[in-house]
Amino acid sequence: MVKKLFFLGLLLVIILVVGCVKEKVVSSKEAGKASIEEKQSKHETEQEQAIEEGEGITKEEVKKEESEEEIPEEVEEERIVKEEEIKSEEKVIEQEELENVTISEEIQNIFERSKTRIKSYFYQYISPSGKQYYIYVKGSRIVINPIPTPNKIYLDKEKKKAEEYCVIYSKCMRHFGKIADLDYDEAYIETPIDWLEKITEARKLNEEIYNGRRSWKLETNIGVVIIDTHYGFIYKIKQDDKVYSFINVAFNTVKDSDVTVPEYLSSD
């Protein structure tokens, strides 16, 4: 009897212990589940807040853009006026820069052609006083023949030497041959190439055919000039009441013998 009671008591204790353990396990599971649900809820709440904050920023940016677009008419007119003033100032600066360019590249290219396309030249020179000369140029040698005399002046630019000769016996008679040594500077007559080198400012006025040749009329610091566009050779210079003319031009035809004193004249 005692043993039965003992076993019954032991069984009861075991049942109670098992019940407590199950209850604890269930409680632990429920607590864990509640914790997970709480964390998920918290995470969802934070996401919603972040989304709301993001939407708030977007709305503020939209409002800012809308406020920027809604510019008062007076402010807009002032902005337009300022922009026009800036553009006007830029145009003035550009114009000043153009004016500071004394010779355009196009004109300079024409000037340079005289250096590469002309080896020698002959022309008839009409001075402002009306006197006329036939002039031959090749290299550093020049011959000036005053019209209508039988005399020729032989010049050497390198030696700065000038000599005058009477070259036609029938007209010179006893004066045939060398007449005199001349002062180089006084005897020298500036050529179209010399005039060209003096130009530091030039502006195109128009294009024209001058004595059958394509030419440009330029306004320059030496006067109004007519220049051959192929050879870069000046045909005419007008300075107030003075006119220098270079006509009947022939390029690259002058021979060495045309600008050298003949032996029969130079021999003494």
C-alpha positions in Angstrom: 0.0 0.0 0.0 2.8 2.3 0.9 4.6 1.5 -2.4 1.5 2.3 -4.4 1.2 5.7 -2.7 4.8 6.3 -3.3 4.5 5.6 -7.0 1.4 7.7 -7.3 3.2 10.6 -5.7 6.2 10.2 -8.0 3.9 10.0 -11.0 2.2 13.2 -9.9 5.5 15.0 -9.5 6.6 13.9 -13.0 3.3 15.1 -14.5 3.7 18.5 -12.8 7.3 18.8 -13.9 6.5 18.0 -17.5 3.6 20.4 -17.4 5.8 23.2 -16.2 8.4 22.5 -18.9 5.8 22.6 -21.6 4.5 25.8 -20.3 7.9 27.4 -20.3 8.6 26.2 -23.8 5.4 27.6 -25.0 6.0 30.9 -23.2 9.5 31.1 -24.7 8.1 30.5 -28.2 5.4 33.1 -27.7 7.9 35.5 -26.3 10.3 35.0 -29.3 7.4 35.3 -31.8 6.3 38.5 -30.1 9.9 39.9 -30.2 10.2 39.1 -33.9 6.8 40.7 -34.6 7.9 43.7 -32.6 11.1 44.0 -34.6 9.3 43.7 -37.9 6.8 46.3 -36.8 9.6 48.6 -35.8 11.4 48.1 -39.1 8.2 48.7 -41.1 7.6 51.9 -39.0 11.1 53.2 -39.8 10.7 52.5 -43.5 7.4 54.3 -43.5 9.0 57.3 -41.8 11.9 57.2 -44.2 9.5 57.2 -47.2 7.5 60.0 -45.6 10.6 62.0 -45.1 11.7 61.3 -48.7 8.3 62.4 -50.0 8.6 65.5 -47.9 11.9 66.4 -49.5 10.6 65.8 -52.9 7.6 68.0 -52.3 9.9 70.7 -50.9 12.1 70.5 -54.0 9.1 70.7 -56.3 7.8 73.7 -54.4 11.3 75.3 -54.7 11.3 74.7 -58.5 7.8 76.1 -58.8 8.8 79.2 -56.8 11.9 79.6 -59.1 9.7 79.4 -62.2 7.3 81.9 -60.9 9.7 85.0 -61.5 8.0 88.4 -61.2 7.7 90.3 -64.6 9.8 93.2 -63.3 12.7 90.9 -62.3 12.5 89.1 -65.6 12.6 92.4 -67.6 15.6 93.5 -65.6 17.4 90.3 -66.3 16.7 90.7 -70.1 17.9 94.3 -70.0 21.2 93.2 -68.3 21.7 90.4 -70.8 21.2 92.9 -73.7 23.7 95.3 -72.1 26.3 92.5 -71.8 25.8 91.5 -75.4 26.2 95.1 -76.5 29.4 95.4 -74.5 30.7 92.2 -76.1 30.0 93.6 -79.6 31.9 96.8 -78.8 34.9 94.8 -77.6 34.8 92.7 -80.7 34.6 95.8 -82.9 37.6 97.4 -81.0 39.6 94.2 -81.5 38.8 94.3 -85.3 39.8 97.9 -85.5 43.1 97.1 -83.7 43.9 94.6 -86.6 45.7 97.1 -88.9 46.1 94.7 -91.9 43.8 91.7 -92.4 45.3 88.3 -93.2 43.7 88.4 -96.7 45.4 91.7 -97.5 48.7 90.6 -96.0 48.6 87.5 -98.2 48.3 89.8 -101.3 51.3 91.9 -100.1 53.4 88.7 -99.6 52.9 87.7 -103.2 55.2 90.4 -104.4 58.0 88.5 -102.7 57.4 85.2 -104.3 55.9 86.0 -107.7 58.0 88.9 -108.9 61.7 88.4 -109.8 62.0 91.5 -112.0 59.7 94.2 -113.4 59.6 97.1 -115.8 57.1 100.0 -115.6 56.5 103.6 -116.6 56.4 105.9 -113.7 54.3 109.2 -113.7 55.3 111.4 -110.8 52.9 113.9 -109.1 54.8 116.7 -110.9 54.0 115.1 -114.3 57.6 113.9 -115.0 57.8 110.4 -116.5 60.4 107.7 -116.4 61.0 104.2 -117.7 62.2 102.1 -114.8 63.8 98.6 -114.8 64.3 96.6 -111.6 66.0 93.2 -111.1 67.5 92.2 -107.8 69.5 95.0 -106.2 70.0 96.8 -109.6 67.7 99.6 -111.0 67.9 101.6 -114.1 66.0 104.9 -114.4 65.4 106.4 -117.9 64.0 109.9 -117.8 61.5 110.3 -120.7 62.3 111.5 -123.4 66.1 111.8 -122.7 68.7 109.4 -124.0 70.2 109.2 -120.5 70.0 106.3 -118.1 70.8 106.3 -114.4 72.3 103.0 -113.2 71.8 102.3 -109.5 73.2 99.6 -107.2 71.2 99.3 -104.0 73.8 97.2 -102.2 76.7 99.6 -103.0 74.5 102.7 -102.7 76.0 103.8 -106.0 74.4 105.9 -108.8 75.9 106.7 -112.2 74.4 108.5 -115.2 75.2 107.6 -118.8 74.1 109.0 -122.2 73.5 105.8 -124.2 72.4 106.9 -127.7 75.4 108.2 -129.7 73.3 110.0 -132.3 71.7 112.1 -129.6 74.6 112.3 -127.2 77.4 113.0 -129.6 80.4 114.1 -127.5 78.5 113.4 -124.3 78.1 109.7 -125.2 79.1 107.5 -122.3 79.4 108.3 -118.6 78.1 111.7 -117.6 78.6 111.8 -113.9 78.5 110.0 -110.5 75.3 111.0 -108.8 74.2 111.3 -105.1 72.5 108.0 -104.6 69.7 109.3 -102.3 68.9 112.2 -104.7 68.9 110.0 -107.8 66.8 107.1 -106.2 63.1 107.0 -107.1 61.0 104.8 -104.8 59.5 101.8 -106.5 56.0 100.3 -105.9 57.7 97.6 -103.8 59.3 100.3 -101.6 55.9 101.9 -101.2 54.3 98.6 -100.3 56.8 98.1 -97.5 55.6 101.4 -95.9 52.1 100.2 -95.5 51.2 99.4 -91.9 47.5 99.9 -92.1 45.1 98.8 -94.8 41.4 98.5 -95.3 39.7 97.1 -98.4 37.4 99.6 -100.3 36.4 97.6 -103.3 37.5 95.3 -106.2 38.1 96.5 -109.7 39.8 95.8 -113.0 42.6 98.3 -113.4 44.4 98.5 -116.8 43.1 95.0 -117.6 44.3 93.5 -114.3 42.3 92.2 -111.2 43.0 94.7 -108.5 41.8 95.9 -105.1 41.4 99.5 -103.9 42.7 99.9 -100.4 42.6 102.7 -97.9 46.1 102.8 -96.3 48.4 104.9 -94.2 50.2 106.0 -97.4 47.0 106.9 -99.2 44.4 105.2 -101.3 46.2 102.4 -103.2 45.3 100.3 -106.2 47.1 96.9 -106.0 47.3 93.9 -108.3 45.9 90.9 -106.4 48.0 88.3 -108.2 51.4 90.0 -108.0 50.9 92.3 -105.0 52.1 95.2 -107.1 50.9 98.8 -106.6 49.6 100.5 -109.7 48.5 103.8 -108.2 48.8 105.9 -105.0 46.5 108.9 -104.3 47.5 111.3 -101.5 45.2 114.3 -101.2 46.3 116.3 -104.3 49.2 114.0 -105.2 49.0 111.0 -107.5 51.7 108.4 -108.1 51.1 106.2 -111.1 52.9 103.0 -112.2 51.7 101.9 -115.7 52.6 99.7 -118.6 54.0 97.1 -116.2 55.8 93.9 -117.3 56.7 91.2 -114.8 59.7 88.9 -114.9 61.0 90.1 -118.3 64.0 92.3 -117.2 67.4 90.7 -118.1 70.7 91.3 -116.3 71.9 93.3 -119.3 69.0 95.7 -118.9 70.2 96.8 -115.5 74.0 96.6 -116.0 76.2 99.3 -117.6 77.3 98.0 -121.0 81.0 97.4 -121.4 81.3 99.8 -124.3 80.0 102.6 -122.0 82.0 101.6 -118.9 85.4 101.2 -120.6 87.6 104.3 -120.4 
